[in-house]
Amino acid sequence: MSEAKPLPLQGIRVIELGTLIAGPFCARLLAEFGAEVIKIEPPGLGDPLRKWRKLHQGTSLWWYAQARNKKSVTLDLKQPEAQEIVRKLAERADIVVE
């Protein structure tokens, strides 16, 4: 059995601040090629994509597709402390998707 090849974007860190379709889709593609994607979501309901259109057990089928291979962090970006956390994450990131 041969060793698995590393994915082309392995070692790349992405911070995703987007919602609904465009940003999450872009970051999902990066994650599929091995990038570490950290998705920032607002407290409460999270990304509106979680409840968009067809639901399965209360969660959107779109969410299941667009959120795979990502890590999620909940931050209220209206708060200065949360803004500082995002700045620190962005300093260590290779890509920021908005």
Buried (B, 14 or more C-beta within 10 A) or exposed (E): EEEEEEEEBEEBBBBBBBBEEEBBBBBBEBBEEBBBBBBBBBEEEBBEBBBBEEEEEEBBEBBEEBBEBBEEBEBEBEEEEBEEBBEEBBEEBEBBBE
